[in-house]
Amino acid sequence: MKRSFYLSNLLFFCAIFFSVAANATVPTVHTHPKNDTVCAGTVASFFISATDTPGTDPMTYSWLVSTNAGATWDTVRDTTFYAGAGTDTLKVTSRMMLNGYWYKGVAHNSSGLDISNYALLKVDTGFAGAISGPNSICRSGTVTFSSSVGGGTWSSSDLSLASINSTSGFLTATASGFGYDTVKYTITNICGTYVSWMVVHIDSAVTAQPIVGPTVTCSGHYIMLTNANTIGTHVWTSSLPGVATVSSAGMVVGTGWGNTVIGYSFTNACSSVSSFITVHLDTTLAAGVISGPSHVCRGSWMHLSETVSGGTWISSNTAVAVVDGSGNVTGVYQGVATISYYSSNGCGASIATHPVTVDAPASIIYGIDSVGVGLTRTLFDTTIGGVWSVADTSIAHVDSVGVFTGVSIGVTTASYTVTNSCGTTVATVPFYVGAIPTGGAITGADSVCLGDSILLTNPTAPGGIWASAADTQATVSAGGSVKGLMYGPVNISYTYTNGFGTTTIVKTIFVNQPPVITVTGPSIVSIGVNYFLRAVPWGGVWTQSNSSVGIILAQLDSFSLVSYASIIINELGTPDVFTYTLHNTCGNRSATYNAPTELGVANVSGNEGKLLIAPNPASGQITLNLETPATGNATVTITNVVGEKMKEFTMPVNKNYELNLDVPSGLYFINATSGNETFTGKIIINR
């Protein structure tokens, strides 16, 4: 029974399916797309709806476009311009290129299709187009203007000058006036209202106007010419471009020499006229050539000539040479002057030049006329170009620039010979060669105290000059008295000079001062503990006032220029003064340390142990013992007074540890660390 029921139901549904398929219909479009007008850049929409037999396969859509008023049709696909090409609504992003396109919608199913009526897309633009037409018209004349975009309205801004037909663009100029009129073209569409315009000049008949401007210029230069007729078109011309050219702006450029005719042709909507002017082109005068001598003796004169006339003679330096209007040059003083011949016209100046040297005879020889053997001395003569010589070369030599070298003791003659336009002249002077002076010896003390003075002398070479290398440190008088001003060394020099040379000797003086001492030590102490007193500068002696209170174990000057005293306090309450005394050439100075009278704490780090060091001071071999309740090993570090690590090692606690401390003499600190506790001691090494 069940099998029969399922079979009967299956046959029933199959019969329904074949019945529906057999009765499916072609889609029918009942809503057609409508024409749409939009502004360029906005979106236009076209819609289609259709029906077919219910229950059939799904219905689909597509769109067709015609760019030639329906002559041909193409399938629309989604692109930059189109969206929804496969739906019932086509959206078009409008561009002016799409203006006038037709669009149809198509509904599809398996039985066929139906196509809608076409819809027109009109695309407006926010632009009134470009106006075409002349920009000038003669009075009483007519002209028709047009625009690249149709459908607009024409108007004139000044009806006293011209009227224009609002639809055709036909303009008529009045006979009574002239000037500028503005032609406007206005379009109003879905995008808004837009205007294009053109300025039109209403011309009148003109007469030729004169060309205005310079009529003379130079080759290579330019002038500007103008004409009063400007509202219209014009052309500038030159009759001889090889003499001068002219630009469209009236700029005349000289290209040669002579005359040319410059023309100005003017045309407007009513008439054409021409004007002319003659322009002369000059050139710079020739400079010519100066001829004549190039040397003249001081106080004499010579003549120069020029190949051209009409110019002016000029001297570049009248202190050396002067020139008159005829070219006669007079020497004034030794040197070189440039003589020029100057010619000029409207095109500029031309100059010819001629250098002239004014010579002079040999003058007096200047300079020190003596020198030491082996030394040099330079002599001078104000006249240039001469030759130096010496009469006896066994006594002295001389080079080309007048540097004399002493050879042996004696007297000879130095000569300076000049040959020029003044003739040959000689200047002479006796020249002496002697022994080089000795500076003697500076006598006196080697040091001076700050604020005091000492006297230096040089008995073997009196009359010299004293000088200090640093006046802020020490001064020296003309008589050799040296006064100390600042601590430290300073060089005092003595310079002795005679006719044959100079020698200088130097003595170093030390400016000393009484010592300035600083002493420091602990503010509180414990009985029986070793402490150190510190004093600067080093080199002094430690003493104490009461040896029953404290004991000076050792005194040490360290390499860091510090003096140390190792002390132990035996009892408290009784005064004891430790004194540090230092002596130098300027006197004795002392500083003191008062032993504390209050009880301090032991030299331990808050623990029950202690670090034993013996002997102290030592020469290098010492014994260490760290007494502590702890067990195991301790880490030991030995440093000097400036914190440099000298040695590091481990040793057992509560046992003697032998150590050879191979370090220079000085004060050292020993730190022993066991567990969380550190113990510190001091050792003085004397070698």
C-alpha positions as CSV (number, residue, x, y, z in Angstrom):
1,M,0.0,0.0,0.0
2,K,2.8,2.5,0.9
3,R,4.7,1.8,-2.3
4,S,1.5,2.4,-4.3
5,F,0.9,5.8,-2.4
6,Y,4.5,7.1,-3.1
7,L,4.3,6.1,-6.7
8,S,1.0,7.9,-7.2
9,N,2.3,11.1,-5.5
10,L,5.4,11.1,-7.7
11,L,3.3,10.8,-10.9
12,F,1.1,13.7,-9.7
13,F,4.0,16.1,-9.1
14,C,5.6,15.1,-12.5
15,A,2.3,15.9,-14.2
16,I,2.2,19.3,-12.6
17,F,5.8,20.1,-13.6
18,F,5.4,19.2,-17.2
19,S,2.1,21.1,-17.3
20,V,3.7,24.3,-16.0
21,A,6.8,24.0,-18.4
22,A,4.5,23.4,-21.3
23,N,2.5,26.6,-20.4
24,A,5.6,29.0,-19.6
25,T,5.3,32.4,-21.5
26,V,7.8,35.0,-22.9
27,P,8.3,38.0,-20.5
28,T,6.2,41.0,-21.1
29,V,7.6,44.5,-20.5
30,H,4.9,46.7,-18.9
31,T,7.1,49.5,-17.5
32,H,9.4,51.2,-20.0
33,P,12.4,53.5,-19.2
34,K,11.8,57.3,-19.5
35,N,13.8,60.1,-21.0
36,D,16.2,61.7,-18.5
37,T,18.0,65.1,-18.5
38,V,20.8,65.5,-16.1
39,C,23.9,67.8,-15.5
40,A,27.3,66.5,-16.5
41,G,28.8,64.5,-13.6
42,T,25.5,63.4,-12.0
43,V,23.8,60.0,-12.3
44,A,20.8,59.3,-14.5
45,S,18.6,56.2,-13.9
46,F,16.6,54.1,-16.4
47,F,14.1,51.5,-15.0
48,I,12.3,48.5,-16.6
49,S,9.8,46.0,-15.2
50,A,8.3,42.8,-16.8
51,T,6.2,39.7,-16.0
52,D,6.1,36.1,-17.1
53,T,4.4,32.9,-16.0
54,P,4.8,32.4,-12.2
55,G,6.9,29.5,-11.1
56,T,9.0,29.4,-14.2
57,D,12.8,29.8,-14.2
58,P,14.1,33.2,-13.0
59,M,13.8,36.2,-15.3
60,T,17.0,38.3,-16.0
61,Y,17.6,41.7,-17.4
62,S,20.1,43.4,-19.7
63,W,20.4,46.8,-21.4
64,L,21.2,48.1,-24.9
65,V,22.6,51.5,-26.0
66,S,22.6,53.3,-29.3
67,T,25.1,56.1,-30.0
68,N,23.6,56.9,-33.4
69,A,19.9,57.5,-32.8
70,G,18.9,53.8,-33.1
71,A,20.8,52.9,-36.2
72,T,22.8,50.3,-34.3
73,W,22.6,48.9,-30.7
74,D,25.3,47.6,-28.4
75,T,25.0,45.6,-25.1
76,V,25.7,47.7,-22.0
77,R,28.3,46.4,-19.5
78,D,29.3,47.8,-16.1
79,T,32.1,50.3,-16.7
80,T,33.2,53.7,-15.4
81,F,30.0,55.2,-16.7
82,Y,27.5,52.3,-16.2
83,A,26.3,50.4,-13.1
84,G,23.5,47.8,-12.8
85,A,23.8,46.6,-16.4
86,G,22.4,43.2,-15.3
87,T,19.5,44.5,-13.2
88,D,16.2,46.2,-13.9
89,T,17.7,49.6,-13.1
90,L,20.6,51.1,-15.2
91,K,22.5,53.9,-13.6
92,V,24.6,56.2,-15.9
93,T,27.3,58.6,-14.6
94,S,26.7,61.3,-17.2
95,R,29.4,62.9,-19.3
96,M,28.9,65.3,-22.3
97,M,30.1,62.5,-24.6
98,L,27.0,60.5,-23.6
99,N,24.6,63.3,-24.6
100,G,21.9,62.0,-27.0
101,Y,22.5,58.3,-26.4
102,W,19.4,56.0,-26.5
103,Y,18.9,53.2,-24.0
104,K,16.5,50.1,-24.0
105,G,15.9,47.4,-21.4
106,V,15.6,43.7,-22.2
107,A,13.8,41.1,-20.0
108,H,14.8,37.4,-20.5
109,N,13.7,33.9,-19.5
110,S,14.1,30.4,-21.0
111,S,11.1,31.0,-23.4
112,G,12.4,34.3,-24.9
113,L,12.7,38.0,-24.3
114,D,10.9,41.3,-24.6
115,I,12.6,44.7,-25.3
116,S,11.3,48.0,-23.9
117,N,10.9,51.3,-25.8
118,Y,14.0,53.5,-26.0
119,A,14.7,56.4,-23.6
120,L,16.8,59.4,-24.5
121,L,19.6,60.7,-22.2
122,K,20.2,64.4,-22.4
123,V,23.3,65.8,-20.7
124,D,23.6,69.5,-19.9
125,T,26.8,71.3,-19.0
126,G,27.6,74.2,-16.7
127,F,29.3,76.1,-19.5
128,A,27.9,78.8,-21.9
129,G,30.4,77.8,-24.6
130,A,33.1,79.8,-26.4
131,I,31.9,82.9,-28.4
132,S,33.1,83.2,-32.0
133,G,33.3,86.5,-33.9
134,P,35.5,89.5,-34.5
135,N,36.7,91.6,-31.5
136,S,36.2,94.9,-33.4
137,I,33.6,96.4,-35.8
138,C,33.4,99.7,-37.6
139,R,30.6,102.1,-36.7
140,S,27.4,101.3,-38.5
141,G,28.7,97.8,-39.3
142,T,27.1,94.4,-38.6
143,V,28.4,91.0,-37.5
144,T,26.9,87.7,-36.3
145,F,28.3,86.0,-33.2
146,S,27.9,82.3,-32.4
147,S,28.6,80.0,-29.4
148,S,29.9,76.4,-29.3
149,V,26.8,75.6,-27.1
150,G,23.4,76.2,-28.5
151,G,20.1,77.3,-26.8
152,G,21.3,80.5,-25.1
153,T,20.4,84.1,-25.2
154,W,22.5,87.1,-26.6
155,S,22.8,90.5,-25.0
156,S,24.8,93.7,-25.2
157,S,26.1,95.6,-22.2
158,D,26.1,99.1,-23.9
159,L,23.1,99.7,-26.1
160,S,24.5,103.1,-27.0
161,L,27.3,101.4,-28.9
162,A,25.6,98.3,-30.4
163,S,22.4,96.2,-30.3
164,I,22.3,92.4,-30.7
165,N,19.5,90.0,-31.6
166,S,18.9,87.8,-28.5
167,T,18.5,84.5,-30.4
168,S,20.5,84.9,-33.7
169,G,23.5,86.8,-32.2
170,F,23.3,89.4,-35.0
171,L,25.0,92.7,-33.8
172,T,24.6,96.2,-35.3
173,A,27.0,99.0,-34.3
174,T,25.6,102.5,-34.0
175,A,26.9,105.3,-36.2
176,S,27.2,107.8,-33.4
177,G,29.8,106.4,-31.0
178,F,32.8,104.2,-30.5
179,G,34.4,102.4,-27.6
180,Y,34.2,99.0,-25.9
181,D,31.0,96.9,-25.7
182,T,30.6,93.5,-24.0
183,V,28.7,90.8,-25.9
184,K,27.2,88.3,-23.4
185,Y,25.8,84.8,-24.1
186,T,23.7,83.3,-21.3
187,I,22.5,79.7,-21.0
188,T,20.1,78.4,-18.3
189,N,19.6,74.6,-18.0
190,I,19.3,72.0,-15.3
191,C,22.9,72.7,-14.2
192,G,22.1,76.5,-13.6
193,T,22.8,79.7,-15.3
194,Y,26.1,80.4,-17.1
195,V,27.5,83.3,-19.1
196,S,30.2,83.7,-21.7
197,W,31.3,87.1,-22.9
198,M,33.5,88.9,-25.5
199,V,34.7,92.5,-25.5
200,V,34.1,94.1,-28.8
201,H,35.6,97.5,-29.8
202,I,33.5,99.8,-32.0
203,D,36.0,101.4,-34.3
204,S,36.0,104.7,-36.1
205,A,38.1,105.8,-39.1
206,V,41.6,106.9,-38.0
207,T,44.3,109.2,-39.4
208,A,48.0,108.4,-39.3
209,Q,49.8,109.4,-36.1
210,P,53.5,110.3,-35.9
211,I,56.0,107.8,-34.5
212,V,57.5,109.0,-31.2
213,G,60.9,108.2,-29.7
214,P,64.7,108.7,-30.2
215,T,66.1,108.9,-33.7
216,V,69.7,108.2,-32.9
217,T,71.2,105.1,-31.2
218,C,74.3,102.9,-31.4
219,S,75.1,99.6,-33.0
220,G,74.3,96.9,-30.4
221,H,72.1,99.2,-28.4
222,Y,68.3,99.7,-28.6
223,I,65.6,102.5,-28.4
224,M,61.8,102.2,-28.0
225,L,59.4,103.8,-30.5
226,T,55.6,104.4,-30.0
227,N,52.5,105.4,-31.9
228,A,49.2,106.8,-30.7
229,N,47.1,104.4,-32.8
230,T,46.9,101.3,-30.6
231,I,43.3,100.0,-30.8
232,G,43.6,97.6,-33.7
233,T,46.4,95.6,-35.4
234,H,49.8,97.1,-36.3
235,V,53.0,96.0,-37.9
236,W,56.5,97.6,-37.4
237,T,59.0,97.4,-40.3
238,S,62.6,98.5,-40.9
239,S,63.7,99.4,-44.4
240,L,67.3,98.2,-43.8
241,P,67.4,95.3,-41.2
242,G,71.2,95.2,-41.7
243,V,71.3,98.7,-40.0
244,A,68.5,98.1,-37.4
245,T,65.7,95.7,-36.7
246,V,62.4,96.5,-35.0
247,S,60.2,94.2,-32.9
248,S,56.4,94.0,-32.7
249,A,56.6,96.2,-29.6
250,G,58.6,99.0,-31.3
251,M,62.0,98.1,-29.9
252,V,64.7,99.2,-32.5
253,V,68.0,97.3,-32.1
254,G,71.1,98.6,-33.9
255,T,72.8,95.9,-36.1
256,G,75.1,98.1,-38.2
257,W,75.9,101.7,-39.1
258,G,73.9,104.3,-41.2
259,N,70.2,105.3,-41.6
260,T,67.1,103.1,-41.8
261,V,63.4,104.0,-42.1
262,I,61.1,102.6,-39.4
263,G,57.5,102.1,-40.5
264,Y,54.3,101.7,-38.5
265,S,51.2,100.3,-40.3
266,F,47.9,100.4,-38.4
267,T,44.6,98.7,-39.3
268,N,41.2,98.7,-37.5
269,A,37.7,97.7,-38.7
270,C,37.3,101.0,-40.5
271,S,40.7,101.9,-42.1
272,S,44.4,101.4,-42.5
273,V,47.1,104.1,-42.1
274,S,51.0,104.2,-42.1
275,S,53.6,106.4,-40.4
276,F,57.4,106.5,-40.9
277,I,60.5,107.9,-39.1
278,T,64.3,107.8,-40.0
279,V,66.7,106.4,-37.4
280,H,70.4,107.0,-37.5
281,L,72.9,104.3,-36.1
282,D,76.3,105.4,-34.7
283,T,79.3,103.3,-33.8
284,T,82.0,103.7,-31.1
285,L,85.0,105.7,-32.2
286,A,88.3,103.9,-32.8
287,A,90.7,104.0,-29.9
288,G,93.8,104.5,-32.1
289,V,97.4,103.6,-31.1
290,I,99.8,105.5,-28.8
291,S,103.4,105.6,-29.9
292,G,106.5,107.0,-28.1
293,P,109.1,106.0,-25.4
294,S,108.1,103.9,-22.4
295,H,110.7,105.4,-20.0
296,V,111.5,108.9,-18.8
297,C,113.9,110.2,-16.2
298,R,112.5,111.9,-13.1
299,G,112.3,115.7,-13.8
300,S,112.6,115.2,-17.6
301,W,109.9,115.0,-20.3
302,M,109.1,113.1,-23.5
303,H,106.4,113.2,-26.3
304,L,103.7,110.6,-27.1
305,S,101.6,110.6,-30.3
306,E,98.2,109.2,-31.3
307,T,96.8,107.9,-34.6
308,V,93.4,109.6,-34.1
309,S,92.6,113.2,-33.2
310,G,90.1,114.9,-31.0
311,G,90.8,112.9,-27.8
312,T,92.0,113.7,-24.3
313,W,95.3,112.7,-22.6
314,I,95.1,111.3,-19.1
315,S,97.6,110.0,-16.5
316,S,96.5,107.2,-14.1
317,N,98.9,108.5,-11.4
318,T,99.9,112.2,-11.5
319,A,102.2,111.6,-8.5
320,V,104.4,109.6,-10.8
321,A,103.9,111.3,-14.2
322,V,101.8,114.1,-15.7
323,V,100.7,114.6,-19.4
324,D,99.5,117.7,-21.1
325,G,97.0,118.1,-24.0
326,S,99.7,117.6,-26.6
327,G,100.9,114.2,-25.2
328,N,104.0,115.6,-23.5
329,V,104.8,113.4,-20.4
330,T,106.9,114.7,-17.5
331,G,108.4,112.3,-14.9
332,V,107.5,113.3,-11.3
333,Y,108.5,110.4,-9.1
334,Q,109.9,106.9,-9.6
335,G,107.3,104.4,-10.5
336,V,104.8,103.3,-13.3
337,A,101.9,105.4,-14.6
338,T,99.5,104.5,-17.4
339,I,99.0,107.2,-20.0
340,S,95.6,107.0,-21.7
341,Y,94.1,108.7,-24.8
342,Y,90.3,109.0,-24.3
343,S,87.8,109.5,-27.2
344,S,83.9,109.4,-26.9
345,N,80.7,110.0,-28.7
346,G,77.0,109.1,-28.1
347,C,77.9,105.4,-28.3
348,G,80.4,105.4,-25.5
349,A,84.1,105.8,-24.9
350,S,87.2,104.3,-26.5
351,I,90.6,104.3,-24.7
352,A,94.1,103.6,-25.9
353,T,96.8,103.1,-23.1
354,H,100.6,103.3,-22.9
355,P,102.5,102.4,-19.7
356,V,105.3,104.8,-18.8
357,T,108.1,104.0,-16.3
358,V,109.6,107.0,-14.5
359,D,113.3,106.3,-13.7
360,A,115.5,107.8,-11.0
361,P,119.3,107.9,-10.4
362,A,120.7,105.9,-7.5
363,S,119.8,107.5,-4.1
364,I,121.4,107.5,-0.7
365,I,121.9,104.0,0.8
366,Y,119.9,103.3,4.0
367,G,120.4,100.7,6.7
368,I,122.9,99.8,9.5
369,D,126.4,99.9,8.0
370,S,128.0,97.2,10.2
371,V,127.6,93.5,10.9
372,G,129.2,90.7,13.0
373,V,131.2,87.9,11.4
374,G,128.8,85.2,10.1
375,L,125.8,87.5,10.6
376,T,123.7,89.3,7.9
377,R,122.5,92.9,7.5
378,T,120.3,94.3,4.8
379,L,120.9,97.7,3.1
380,F,118.3,99.6,1.0
381,D,118.2,102.1,-1.9
382,T,114.9,103.8,-2.9
383,T,115.8,103.6,-6.6
384,I,114.7,100.2,-8.0
385,G,116.4,98.1,-10.6
386,G,120.0,98.6,-9.3
387,V,122.8,96.1,-8.7
388,W,124.6,95.6,-5.3
389,S,128.3,95.0,-5.0
390,V,131.1,95.0,-2.3
391,A,134.7,96.2,-2.8
392,D,136.4,93.5,-0.8
393,T,134.7,90.2,-0.8
394,S,137.1,88.8,1.8
395,I,135.5,91.1,4.3
396,A,131.8,90.8,3.3
397,H,129.5,89.3,0.6
398,V,126.3,90.7,-0.7
399,D,123.4,89.1,-2.7
400,S,121.1,90.6,-5.4
401,V,118.6,92.1,-2.9
402,G,121.2,93.9,-0.6
403,V,121.7,91.3,2.1
404,F,125.3,91.6,3.3
405,T,127.1,88.7,5.2
406,G,130.1,89.4,7.4
407,V,133.2,87.3,6.5
408,S,136.1,88.7,8.5
409,I,136.8,91.8,10.6
410,G,137.5,94.9,8.6
411,V,136.1,97.8,6.5
412,T,135.0,97.7,2.9
413,T,132.7,99.7,0.5
414,A,129.1,98.8,-0.3
415,S,127.9,100.0,-3.8
416,Y,124.5,100.3,-5.5
417,T,124.7,100.9,-9.3
418,V,121.7,102.0,-11.4
419,T,121.5,102.1,-15.2
420,N,118.3,103.5,-16.8
421,S,117.0,106.5,-18.8
422,C,118.8,108.8,-16.3
423,G,122.1,107.2,-17.2
424,T,124.4,105.2,-14.9
425,T,124.7,106.4,-11.3
426,V,126.4,104.8,-8.2
427,A,125.7,105.2,-4.5
428,T,128.4,104.0,-2.0
429,V,128.7,103.7,1.8
430,P,131.5,102.3,4.1
431,F,130.6,98.9,5.5
432,Y,132.2,97.6,8.8
433,V,132.5,93.9,9.9
434,G,133.4,93.2,13.5
435,A,133.2,90.4,16.1
436,I,129.8,89.2,17.4
437,P,129.2,90.6,20.9
438,T,129.1,88.3,23.9
439,G,126.3,88.6,26.4
440,G,128.3,88.0,29.5
441,A,126.7,86.3,32.5
442,I,123.7,87.1,34.7
443,T,124.5,87.1,38.4
444,G,122.2,87.0,41.3
445,A,119.8,84.7,43.3
446,D,117.9,81.9,41.6
447,S,114.7,82.5,43.5
448,V,112.6,85.3,44.9
449,C,109.8,85.2,47.5
450,L,106.3,86.2,46.5
451,G,106.1,90.0,46.9
452,D,109.8,90.5,47.5
453,S,112.6,91.6,45.0
454,I,116.1,90.5,44.1
455,L,118.7,92.2,42.0
456,L,120.2,90.7,38.9
457,T,123.3,92.1,37.2
458,N,125.5,91.6,34.1
459,P,128.9,93.2,34.9
460,T,130.6,92.0,31.7
461,A,128.2,93.5,29.3
462,P,126.6,96.6,30.7
463,G,123.9,98.6,29.0
464,G,121.7,95.7,27.9
465,I,117.9,95.4,28.1
466,W,116.1,93.3,30.8
467,A,112.8,91.5,30.1
468,S,110.4,89.1,31.8
469,A,108.8,86.2,29.8
470,A,105.6,86.7,32.0
471,D,105.0,90.1,33.6
472,T,102.0,88.7,35.5
473,Q,104.4,86.3,37.3
474,A,107.4,88.5,37.8
475,T,108.5,91.9,36.6
476,V,112.1,93.2,36.0
477,S,113.2,96.8,36.0
478,A,115.6,98.5,33.6
479,G,118.2,98.1,36.4
480,G,117.6,94.3,36.8
481,S,115.4,94.3,39.9
482,V,113.1,91.3,39.8
483,K,109.8,91.3,41.8
484,G,107.9,88.1,42.4
485,L,104.2,88.3,41.7
486,M,102.9,84.7,41.2
487,Y,104.2,81.3,42.4
488,G,106.2,79.3,39.9
489,P,109.2,79.6,37.5
490,V,109.7,82.5,35.1
491,N,112.5,83.3,32.5
492,I,114.3,86.6,32.9
493,S,116.3,87.6,29.7
494,Y,119.2,90.1,29.2
495,T,119.7,91.4,25.6
496,Y,122.9,93.1,24.6
497,T,123.4,94.9,21.3
498,N,126.3,96.7,19.6
499,G,127.1,97.7,16.0
500,F,128.0,94.1,15.1
501,G,125.0,92.1,16.4
502,T,122.8,91.2,19.3
503,T,123.0,88.4,21.9
504,T,120.5,87.3,24.5
505,I,121.0,85.2,27.7
506,V,118.3,83.8,29.9
507,K,118.1,83.0,33.7
508,T,115.2,81.1,35.2
509,I,114.0,82.6,38.5
510,F,111.6,80.6,40.8
511,V,109.0,82.7,42.5
512,N,108.4,81.0,45.9
513,Q,106.0,81.5,48.7
514,P,105.8,80.4,52.4
515,P,104.1,77.0,52.5
516,V,100.3,76.8,52.9
517,I,99.5,73.7,55.0
518,T,96.2,71.7,55.5
519,V,96.0,68.9,58.1
520,T,93.0,66.6,58.5
521,G,92.3,63.6,60.8
522,P,89.4,61.7,62.5
523,S,86.9,63.6,64.6
524,I,86.4,60.8,67.1
525,V,88.7,57.9,68.0
526,S,88.9,54.7,69.9
527,I,91.7,53.7,72.3
528,G,94.3,51.4,70.7
529,V,93.1,51.7,67.1
530,N,95.5,52.9,64.3
531,Y,94.5,56.1,62.6
532,F,96.1,58.3,59.9
533,L,96.6,62.0,59.8
534,R,96.8,63.7,56.3
535,A,98.8,66.8,55.4
536,V,99.4,68.7,52.2
537,P,101.8,69.6,50.7
538,W,104.2,66.8,51.4
539,G,107.8,67.1,52.6
540,G,107.3,68.3,56.2
541,V,107.8,66.7,59.7
542,W,105.2,65.5,62.2
543,T,105.6,66.1,66.0
544,Q,103.2,65.8,69.0
545,S,102.8,67.6,72.3
546,N,102.0,64.6,74.6
547,S,103.4,61.2,73.8
548,S,101.6,59.6,76.7
549,V,98.3,60.3,75.0
550,G,99.1,59.2,71.4
551,I,102.0,57.6,69.6
552,I,103.2,58.5,66.0
553,L,104.0,55.1,64.6
554,A,105.3,56.2,61.2
555,Q,105.5,59.2,58.8
556,L,105.2,58.8,55.1
557,D,105.2,61.1,52.0
558,S,103.1,59.4,49.3
559,F,103.6,59.6,45.5
560,S,100.3,61.7,45.4
561,L,102.2,64.6,47.2
562,V,100.4,63.9,50.5
563,S,102.2,63.4,53.9
564,Y,100.7,60.8,56.3
565,A,101.3,60.1,60.0
566,S,100.1,56.8,61.5
567,I,99.0,57.3,65.1
568,I,97.5,55.3,68.0
569,I,95.6,57.0,70.8
570,N,96.4,55.4,74.2
571,E,94.1,57.4,76.4
572,L,91.3,60.0,76.2
573,G,90.5,63.1,78.1
574,T,94.1,64.6,78.1
575,P,95.0,67.0,75.3
576,D,97.5,66.0,72.7
577,V,98.4,68.2,69.7
578,F,100.0,66.7,66.5
579,T,101.9,69.4,64.6
580,Y,103.0,69.3,60.9
581,T,105.8,71.7,60.0
582,L,107.1,72.5,56.5
583,H,110.1,74.8,55.6
584,N,111.1,76.5,52.3
585,T,113.3,79.4,51.3
586,C,110.5,81.9,52.2
587,G,110.0,80.6,55.8
588,N,108.4,78.0,58.1
589,R,104.7,77.1,58.3
590,S,102.9,74.7,60.7
591,A,99.4,73.2,61.0
592,T,98.0,71.2,63.9
593,Y,95.6,68.4,64.7
594,N,94.1,68.2,68.2
595,A,93.5,64.6,69.3
596,P,89.8,64.0,70.2
597,T,88.9,63.7,73.8
598,E,85.7,61.7,73.2
599,L,85.4,58.0,72.9
600,G,84.5,56.8,69.4
601,V,83.7,53.3,68.1
602,A,86.2,50.6,67.3
603,N,87.4,50.2,63.7
604,V,84.9,47.5,62.9
605,S,81.8,47.3,60.8
606,G,79.2,46.7,63.5
607,N,80.3,43.1,64.1
608,E,82.1,41.0,66.7
609,G,85.2,40.4,64.5
610,K,88.4,42.4,63.7
611,L,91.1,42.4,61.1
612,L,94.7,42.1,62.5
613,I,97.7,43.5,60.4
614,A,101.2,43.0,61.6
615,P,103.7,44.5,61.5
616,N,102.5,48.0,60.7
617,P,104.4,49.9,59.2
618,A,106.1,47.1,57.2
619,S,108.7,46.7,54.5
620,G,106.5,44.4,52.5
621,Q,106.1,41.0,54.4
622,I,103.0,41.1,56.6
623,T,100.6,38.7,58.5
624,L,96.8,39.0,58.2
625,N,94.2,37.4,60.5
626,L,90.5,38.0,60.3
627,E,89.0,37.1,63.6
628,T,85.3,36.5,63.2
629,P,82.6,34.0,64.4
630,A,82.1,33.1,60.7
631,T,83.9,30.1,59.0
632,G,85.3,29.5,55.5
633,N,87.3,32.0,53.4
634,A,87.3,35.8,53.2
635,T,87.9,37.9,50.0
636,V,90.6,40.5,50.5
637,T,91.1,43.6,48.3
638,I,94.1,46.0,48.7
639,T,93.9,49.6,47.3
640,N,96.1,52.7,47.3
641,V,95.0,56.1,48.6
642,V,93.5,57.0,45.2
643,G,91.3,53.9,45.0
644,E,93.5,51.9,42.5
645,K,93.3,48.1,43.2
646,M,96.7,46.8,43.9
647,K,95.9,43.1,44.9
648,E,92.9,40.8,45.3
649,F,92.9,37.2,46.8
650,T,91.1,34.9,49.3
651,M,92.3,33.7,52.6
652,P,90.9,31.5,55.4
653,V,89.3,33.3,58.4
654,N,90.6,32.9,62.0
655,K,94.1,31.9,60.8
656,N,97.4,33.7,60.2
657,Y,97.9,34.4,56.5
658,E,101.4,35.4,55.3
659,L,101.5,37.9,52.5
660,N,104.4,39.6,50.6
661,L,102.9,43.0,49.6
662,D,105.1,44.0,46.7
663,V,104.0,47.6,46.2
664,P,105.8,51.0,46.3
665,S,106.1,52.9,49.6
666,G,102.9,54.5,50.7
667,L,99.6,54.1,52.5
668,Y,97.2,51.3,51.5
669,F,93.8,50.1,52.6
670,I,92.9,46.4,53.2
671,N,89.3,45.3,53.0
672,A,88.3,41.7,54.0
673,T,84.8,40.5,53.3
674,S,83.4,37.4,55.0
675,G,79.7,36.6,54.4
676,N,77.8,39.9,54.6
677,E,80.4,41.7,56.8
678,T,83.4,43.8,55.6
679,F,86.4,44.6,57.8
680,T,88.8,47.4,57.0
681,G,92.4,48.1,58.0
682,K,95.4,50.3,56.9
683,I,99.0,49.5,56.3
684,I,102.0,51.7,55.7
685,I,104.8,50.3,53.5
686,N,108.3,51.7,54.0
687,R,111.0,50.4,51.6
